[in-house]
Amino acid sequence: MPHQPSRATRRGPTPPVPTEQAVVDCAVYVDGHRLPGRYSHTEAVAEVRRRGTGFVWLGLHHPDEKQMTNVSHTFGLHELMVEDAVHAHQRPKLERYDDVLFLVLRTVSYIEHESVTTTKDIVETGEIMLFTGPDFIVSVRHGDHSELSHVRKRLERDPDHLSRGPAAVLHAIADHVVDSYLAVTTAVQPDVDDIEELVFTPDTRIAVDQIYMLKREIVQLRRAVVPLAEPLQQLIRAPGNPIPKDVRRYFRDVADHHTTVSDRIAAFDETLGTLLDAAIAKVTVQQNTDMRKISAWVAIAAVPTMIAGIYGMNFDRMPELHWQYGYYVVLSAIVAITVGLFVTFRRNNWL
């Protein structure tokens, strides 16, 4: 019987996904206004360079390697940029390849939850990568919470700012990301306050694991936010900076907001470190209290055990064994000693 090719073999290799499926939006802007009509990224670049004015803003969401390579050929992006854009998981950074700036931003989102003592995650992270050239800006998003459609709409309502070119879009996206940092740190503050209240409320047992969880989330937030300080300073002060001088002033405001966020995160980290020490000390005190109670009950239980052990020995010559009132005297002695120990321990707050 002749060999029959499998279904997968008959279908052949999976065809590449068109680049357009990764495109969220692509537009041409001239003098701050969006040109009507729909453009592919190749048509948009051709239109801008035919006119000799304006710029292209291409938005991509989670492109694969082939899609990103196609885009890089159109805009002349360096292959190292393409590799970073596809594989993601980059620290915030700013790199320059000839006249193209490559900025990596980490996005953060607050995960809503009922209580900090029952949740496992409070912060979700993603990435936005920006390729900015003289007549284009390409934004590549990784993550579902980092949409830029409202940023685009806000800029389109402000033609004067948008007329400053791709640098204005770069600023608007950076400003949006840093504002989201402010919103997340504001949302995290009640979680830190709740943990602080639990730690310092008397007669409550705090799970140290919850403090570790919150501290882990703050560490994740710090890794996403703090490294952005240096790229922002480079955008403001780096020699030979392609960012226009009037746009750099706006980046100073972004840097100020970023400093505020970094200070908040440092305060959270310091507070949680103090709370962790306090919680461990509280657990230690609780354990010592429990051990005192256990020791007190063991001491009380040892009295009848010891007396019963003595009179349980099989000796013939034990005077009390044949005494008429020996049983009642021994019981009375056991009760008296145990009650005396109980009262003593209770006065000393051992029970």
C-alpha positions as CSV (number, residue, x, y, z in Angstrom):
1,M,0.0,0.0,0.0
2,P,1.6,3.3,-1.0
3,H,2.5,5.7,1.8
4,Q,-0.2,8.4,2.4
5,P,1.1,11.8,3.4
6,S,-0.2,13.1,6.7
7,R,-2.7,15.9,6.9
8,A,0.0,18.3,8.1
9,T,2.3,17.3,5.2
10,R,-0.5,17.8,2.7
11,R,-1.2,21.3,4.1
12,G,2.4,22.3,3.9
13,P,4.1,24.8,6.1
14,T,2.1,27.4,8.0
15,P,1.9,30.6,6.0
16,P,3.4,33.7,7.6
17,V,0.9,36.0,9.3
18,P,0.6,39.3,7.4
19,T,2.2,42.3,9.0
20,E,-1.2,44.1,8.9
21,Q,-2.5,41.8,11.6
22,A,0.0,43.2,14.1
23,V,-0.9,46.8,13.1
24,V,-3.2,48.6,15.6
25,D,-3.2,51.9,13.7
26,C,-1.1,53.6,11.0
27,A,-1.5,57.3,10.1
28,V,0.2,60.1,8.3
29,Y,0.3,63.5,10.1
30,V,1.0,66.8,8.3
31,D,1.2,70.1,10.2
32,G,-0.4,68.3,13.2
33,H,-3.4,67.0,11.3
34,R,-4.1,63.4,10.3
35,L,-4.6,62.8,6.7
36,P,-7.8,61.1,5.7
37,G,-7.8,57.5,4.4
38,R,-6.2,54.2,5.4
39,Y,-2.5,53.6,4.8
40,S,-0.4,50.5,5.1
41,H,3.0,51.2,6.7
42,T,4.7,51.1,3.3
43,E,2.1,53.5,1.7
44,A,2.4,55.8,4.7
45,V,6.2,56.1,4.4
46,A,5.9,56.7,0.7
47,E,3.3,59.4,1.1
48,V,5.4,61.3,3.7
49,R,8.6,61.1,1.7
50,R,6.7,62.1,-1.5
51,R,5.4,65.2,0.3
52,G,8.7,66.0,2.0
53,T,6.9,66.9,5.2
54,G,4.9,65.3,8.0
55,F,5.5,61.9,9.7
56,V,4.1,58.4,10.1
57,W,2.9,57.0,13.4
58,L,2.7,53.2,13.2
59,G,1.3,51.2,16.2
60,L,2.0,47.5,16.5
61,H,0.9,45.0,19.1
62,H,3.0,42.0,19.9
63,P,4.5,41.5,16.4
64,D,6.4,38.3,15.5
65,E,9.9,38.2,14.0
66,K,8.8,38.2,10.4
67,Q,6.3,41.0,10.9
68,M,8.9,43.1,12.7
69,T,11.5,42.4,10.0
70,N,9.1,43.6,7.3
71,V,8.6,46.8,9.3
72,S,12.3,47.3,9.8
73,H,13.0,47.1,6.1
74,T,10.4,49.8,5.4
75,F,11.7,52.2,8.1
76,G,15.4,51.3,8.0
77,L,15.6,50.0,11.6
78,H,18.8,48.3,12.9
79,E,18.6,44.5,13.3
80,L,19.4,44.8,17.0
81,M,16.3,46.9,17.5
82,V,14.2,44.3,15.8
83,E,15.6,41.6,18.0
84,D,14.8,43.6,21.2
85,A,11.3,44.4,19.9
86,V,10.4,40.8,19.2
87,H,11.8,39.2,22.3
88,A,10.8,42.0,24.8
89,H,11.7,41.6,28.5
90,Q,14.0,44.6,28.3
91,R,14.9,47.0,31.0
92,P,14.0,50.6,30.4
93,K,16.7,52.1,28.2
94,L,17.5,54.6,25.5
95,E,19.8,53.7,22.5
96,R,20.6,55.7,19.4
97,Y,21.3,54.2,16.0
98,D,22.4,57.0,13.7
99,D,19.3,59.2,13.5
100,V,16.9,56.7,15.1
101,L,16.2,56.7,18.8
102,F,15.1,53.4,20.5
103,L,13.3,53.9,23.8
104,V,12.1,51.0,26.0
105,L,9.4,51.7,28.5
106,R,8.0,49.3,31.1
107,T,4.3,49.6,31.7
108,V,2.6,48.7,34.9
109,S,-1.0,48.1,35.8
110,Y,-2.8,47.6,39.2
111,I,-4.7,44.4,39.6
112,E,-7.9,45.0,41.5
113,H,-8.5,42.7,44.5
114,E,-10.8,42.5,47.6
115,S,-8.0,42.2,50.2
116,V,-4.3,42.3,50.3
117,T,-4.3,39.4,52.6
118,T,-5.9,37.1,50.1
119,T,-4.5,38.1,46.7
120,K,-1.3,36.8,45.1
121,D,-0.5,39.6,42.6
122,I,-1.2,43.4,42.7
123,V,1.0,44.6,39.8
124,E,1.1,43.5,36.2
125,T,3.9,44.7,33.8
126,G,4.2,45.1,30.1
127,E,6.4,46.9,27.6
128,I,6.3,49.7,25.0
129,M,9.2,50.1,22.6
130,L,9.5,53.3,20.5
131,F,11.5,53.8,17.3
132,T,11.7,57.5,16.6
133,G,13.2,58.8,13.3
134,P,13.1,62.1,11.5
135,D,9.8,61.3,9.8
136,F,8.3,58.4,11.7
137,I,7.6,56.8,15.1
138,V,6.9,53.1,15.5
139,S,5.3,52.0,18.8
140,V,5.5,48.3,19.7
141,R,3.4,47.1,22.6
142,H,3.7,43.9,24.6
143,G,0.9,43.3,27.1
144,D,-2.8,43.9,27.1
145,H,-3.0,46.9,29.5
146,S,-0.8,49.3,27.6
147,E,-3.1,50.6,24.9
148,L,-2.2,53.9,23.3
149,S,-5.4,54.7,21.4
150,H,-6.4,57.3,23.8
151,V,-3.0,58.9,23.7
152,R,-3.3,59.1,19.9
153,K,-6.8,60.6,20.2
154,R,-5.6,63.2,22.7
155,L,-2.7,64.3,20.5
156,E,-5.0,64.5,17.5
157,R,-7.1,67.0,19.4
158,D,-3.9,69.1,19.9
159,P,-2.5,69.8,16.4
160,D,-0.1,72.5,17.7
161,H,1.7,69.9,19.9
162,L,1.4,67.2,17.3
163,S,3.0,69.5,14.7
164,R,6.3,69.2,16.6
165,G,6.7,65.9,14.9
166,P,7.6,62.4,16.2
167,A,9.3,63.8,19.3
168,A,5.9,65.1,20.5
169,V,4.5,61.6,20.2
170,L,7.5,60.2,22.0
171,H,6.9,62.7,24.9
172,A,3.1,62.0,25.0
173,I,3.7,58.2,25.3
174,A,6.4,58.7,28.0
175,D,4.2,61.1,29.9
176,H,1.3,58.6,29.7
177,V,3.4,55.8,31.0
178,V,4.8,57.8,33.9
179,D,1.3,59.0,34.8
180,S,0.2,55.4,35.0
181,Y,3.1,54.9,37.4
182,L,1.6,57.6,39.6
183,A,-1.8,56.0,39.4
184,V,-0.5,52.6,40.4
185,T,1.5,53.8,43.3
186,T,-1.6,55.7,44.5
187,A,-3.5,52.5,44.3
188,V,-0.8,50.5,46.1
189,Q,-0.7,52.9,49.1
190,P,-3.9,51.5,50.7
191,D,-2.5,48.0,50.5
192,V,0.6,49.1,52.4
193,D,-1.6,50.9,54.9
194,D,-3.7,47.8,55.4
195,I,-0.6,45.6,56.1
196,E,0.7,48.3,58.5
197,E,-2.6,48.3,60.4
198,L,-2.6,44.5,60.7
199,V,0.9,44.4,62.0
200,F,0.4,47.0,64.7
201,T,-3.1,46.0,65.7
202,P,-3.0,44.1,69.1
203,D,-4.1,40.5,69.3
204,T,-4.0,39.9,65.6
205,R,-1.9,37.3,63.8
206,I,-0.3,38.6,60.6
207,A,0.9,36.2,57.9
208,V,4.5,37.1,57.1
209,D,3.9,35.6,53.6
210,Q,1.6,38.5,52.7
211,I,4.3,41.0,53.6
212,Y,6.7,39.1,51.4
213,M,4.2,39.0,48.6
214,L,3.6,42.8,48.8
215,K,7.4,43.4,49.0
216,R,7.9,41.2,45.9
217,E,5.3,43.3,44.0
218,I,7.1,46.5,45.1
219,V,10.4,45.1,43.9
220,Q,8.7,44.3,40.5
221,L,7.4,47.8,40.4
222,R,10.8,49.3,41.2
223,R,12.5,47.3,38.5
224,A,10.0,48.6,35.9
225,V,10.1,52.2,37.0
226,V,13.4,53.3,38.5
227,P,15.7,52.5,35.6
228,L,13.8,54.9,33.4
229,A,15.4,57.9,35.2
230,E,18.6,57.7,33.1
231,P,16.9,57.5,29.7
232,L,14.8,60.5,30.6
233,Q,17.8,62.5,31.6
234,Q,19.5,61.5,28.3
235,L,16.5,62.8,26.4
236,I,16.8,66.1,28.2
237,R,20.6,66.7,28.3
238,A,22.4,64.3,26.0
239,P,24.8,66.1,23.5
240,G,23.7,65.9,19.9
241,N,20.2,65.1,21.1
242,P,17.8,64.9,18.1
243,I,14.8,65.9,20.3
244,P,13.9,69.6,19.6
245,K,14.6,72.0,22.4
246,D,11.0,73.0,22.8
247,V,10.0,69.3,23.4
248,R,12.8,68.8,25.9
249,R,11.0,71.2,28.3
250,Y,8.1,68.8,28.3
251,F,10.4,65.9,29.2
252,R,11.6,67.8,32.2
253,D,8.1,67.6,33.6
254,V,8.0,63.9,32.9
255,A,11.3,63.5,34.7
256,D,9.9,65.4,37.7
257,H,6.9,63.1,37.9
258,H,9.1,60.1,37.5
259,T,11.2,61.3,40.5
260,T,8.0,61.5,42.6
261,V,7.1,57.9,41.7
262,S,10.6,56.7,42.5
263,D,10.4,58.4,45.9
264,R,7.1,56.7,46.6
265,I,8.4,53.3,45.7
266,A,11.5,53.8,47.9
267,A,9.1,54.8,50.8
268,F,7.0,51.7,50.2
269,D,10.1,49.5,50.2
270,E,11.4,51.0,53.4
271,T,8.0,50.8,55.1
272,L,7.6,47.1,54.1
273,G,11.1,46.4,55.4
274,T,10.2,47.9,58.8
275,L,6.8,46.1,58.8
276,L,8.6,42.8,58.0
277,D,10.9,43.2,61.0
278,A,8.0,44.2,63.2
279,A,5.9,41.2,62.0
280,I,8.7,38.8,62.6
281,A,9.2,40.2,66.1
282,K,5.5,39.9,66.7
283,V,5.5,36.3,65.6
284,T,8.4,35.6,67.9
285,V,6.5,37.2,70.8
286,Q,3.5,35.1,70.0
287,Q,5.6,31.9,69.9
288,N,7.1,32.8,73.2
289,T,3.7,33.3,74.7
290,D,2.5,30.0,73.3
291,M,5.6,28.2,74.7
292,R,5.0,29.7,78.2
293,K,1.4,28.5,78.1
294,I,2.5,25.0,77.0
295,S,5.2,25.0,79.7
296,A,2.7,26.0,82.4
297,W,0.2,23.3,81.5
298,V,3.0,20.7,81.3
299,A,4.2,21.8,84.8
300,I,0.6,21.4,86.2
301,A,0.2,18.0,84.5
302,A,3.5,16.9,85.9
303,V,2.3,17.0,89.5
304,P,-0.4,14.2,89.3
305,T,1.8,12.3,86.9
306,M,4.7,12.3,89.3
307,I,2.6,11.4,92.4
308,A,0.8,8.7,90.5
309,G,4.1,7.3,89.3
310,I,5.4,7.1,92.8
311,Y,2.4,5.3,94.2
312,G,2.2,3.1,91.1
313,M,5.5,1.4,92.0
314,N,5.1,-2.2,93.2
315,F,6.8,-2.0,96.6
316,D,5.4,-3.9,99.5
317,R,6.6,-1.5,102.2
318,M,4.9,1.8,101.4
319,P,3.2,3.1,104.6
320,E,0.5,5.1,102.8
321,L,-0.7,2.1,100.8
322,H,-2.3,0.5,103.8
323,W,-3.4,3.7,105.6
324,Q,-7.1,4.3,105.8
325,Y,-7.0,7.9,104.6
326,G,-4.0,7.6,102.2
327,Y,-6.0,7.8,99.0
328,Y,-7.9,10.9,100.0
329,V,-4.7,12.6,101.3
330,V,-2.9,12.0,98.0
331,L,-5.9,13.3,95.9
332,S,-6.1,16.4,98.1
333,A,-2.4,17.0,97.7
334,I,-2.6,16.7,93.9
335,V,-5.6,19.1,93.8
336,A,-3.9,21.6,96.1
337,I,-0.6,21.7,94.3
338,T,-2.2,21.9,90.8
339,V,-4.6,24.7,91.9
340,G,-1.7,26.5,93.5
341,L,0.4,26.3,90.3
342,F,-2.5,27.4,88.2
343,V,-3.1,30.5,90.3
344,T,0.6,31.3,90.3
345,F,0.9,31.0,86.5
346,R,-2.3,33.0,86.0
347,R,-1.0,35.9,88.2
348,N,2.2,35.9,86.1
349,N,0.3,36.0,82.9
350,W,1.5,32.6,81.8
351,L,-2.0,31.3,81.4
